[in-house]
Amino acid sequence: MNANISMQKMVRCGAGFLVFAAAVLFLLLRGTDIGTVADALAETSLPYLIAGILMAEVFHLSEGINLRILLRSFGYPVTFWQGMKYAYIGFFFSSITPSSTGGQPAQLYAMKKDGIEIAHGTLALIAELTSFQIAVFFMEIMAVRAVLMGWIRPSGELMVLAGLGFLLNILFIAGLLSVMFSRKLKDRLLKWLYRVIDRVPVKDKKRWKKKMDGAFCDFQECAELIRRDPKAMCKVILVSLCQVVSWFSVPFMVSLAMGERGTGYPQIFLLQTVLFMTTALLPFPGAAGISEYAFVRLFSGVFTKHPMAVATLVNRGISFYCLLGVSAVMTAVLWKYKGTTCRNMSNSNSCNSSSYLLR
C-alpha cells in the first residue's frame, strides 16, 4: 500500500462521484411523483430512522476500535479519536474512488503524519480488512443456505453477481490466509506472478516485482502479528462481527420507519447480505447505481406501502450517504488531531501529545 496521495486526483474523484451520484438519484426518482415522495418521507417514523442512523454509525465506530487495538499491539498508544480519524478517512476516500482504491493510501498518509511506521500501518489495515471479510463470510454462508433452502429467491442476474461475490470472498480469504501462513505457497505464487509480469507488456517490470514482493512480505508480517497476539485478533474479529450485523440491520429499521410489518428481521437481514454480495465485484465508487438497482429488485416484496424509490432513497441515504457525510465532516475535524505518537508505551512521558479533543 502506498501512502502517497494526490489531492488533485482526490478532488477529481470526488467531483466525479458527485456527478455519478446525482445521475443515480435522477434515474431513481424519474417517473415518481415528487409530492408522493415528500408525503412518504413525512410519514416515516423519526425514532426508527435515528435508530437506523446509529446502527449505521457502528460501522465507523467498529473500524476505529479495531485500528486502535491493532496499532496498540505494535506499541503505539493510539487514542480513541486517532482510531476514529483513520476510520473516517478510510471510509470517505474509499467511497469517492473507484474500487475503493483511495481509502488505504489516505489512511496510511494520516498514520505516517502521526508517527506510525508505514509497515505497521499497512499490517493493521490488512488485519482489519481480513477480519471484516471473515465476518462478512459468516453472514454470506447463512445467505447461501437461505437461497438453497428457498427462503429467499434473488432474480437471475443478482444470483449470478451474488454467487461471484461469494466466490471472490472465499478466494480472497483462502488465498490471504494461505499466503500468510505457508511460506512454500507464498514462494510458489510469487514465482508464478513473476512469470506473469515477464509475459505481460508493462513498463518497469522490476518495480512491479518489487511491489509484489513487498505485498507478500506484508501478508506474512501480518501472520506474525496474529501468532504473537491472537487475543487482539480475536477481539478484532468479534468487533467486525458486531460491525457487519449492525450495518446489515439498517434495512430492517428502515422498514419499521416506513410502517412495513410484513417481513421479519431474519429475511430482511439475509436479503441485505445478498445485496452486499452483488456489489463485491463492481468497481463503481461507493457501489453507486448497482446498490440502488439491487435494492429495488431484492426488497420489492418488503416495501409495499410506498414507492420503492422512496424506500431505496431512505435506506441508501442512511446506510451510505449519511455515513459518507459524517466521514467527510469528521475527516475535516480530526485531520489535524494528533494524539500520542511515541511507540514505546513505557516511555510515554517523552511523547508529544495533543491536548484538544477527548482521549
Sequence and secondary structure as in RCSB ss.txt:
>XXXX:A:sequence
MNANISMQKMVRCGAGFLVFAAAVLFLLLRGTDIGTVADALAETSLPYLIAGILMAEVFHLSEGINLRILLRSFG
YPVTFWQGMKYAYIGFFFSSITPSSTGGQPAQLYAMKKDGIEIAHGTLALIAELTSFQIAVFFMEIMAVRAVLMG
WIRPSGELMVLAGLGFLLNILFIAGLLSVMFSRKLKDRLLKWLYRVIDRVPVKDKKRWKKKMDGAFCDFQECAEL
IRRDPKAMCKVILVSLCQVVSWFSVPFMVSLAMGERGTGYPQIFLLQTVLFMTTALLPFPGAAGISEYAFVRLFS
GVFTKHPMAVATLVNRGISFYCLLGVSAVMTAVLWKYKGTTCRNMSNSNSCNSSSYLLR
>XXXX:A:secstr
      HHHHHHHHHHHHHHHHHHHHHHHTTS HHHHHHHHHHS HHHHHHHHHHHHHHHHHHHHHHHHHHHHTT
    HHHHHHHHHHHHHHHHTSGGGTTHHHHHHHHHHHTT  HHHHHHHHHHHHHHHHHHHHHHHHHHHHHHHHT
SS   HHHHHHHHHHHHHHHHHHHHHHHHHH HHHHHHHHHHHHHHHHHS  S HHHHHHHHHHHHHHHHHHHHH
HHH HHHHHHHHHHHHHHHHHHHTHHHHHHHHTT  SS HHHHHHHHHHHHHHTTT  SGGGTTHHHHHHHHHHT
TT  SS HHHHHHHHHIIIIIHHHHHHHHHHHHHTT      S GGGGGGS    SS  
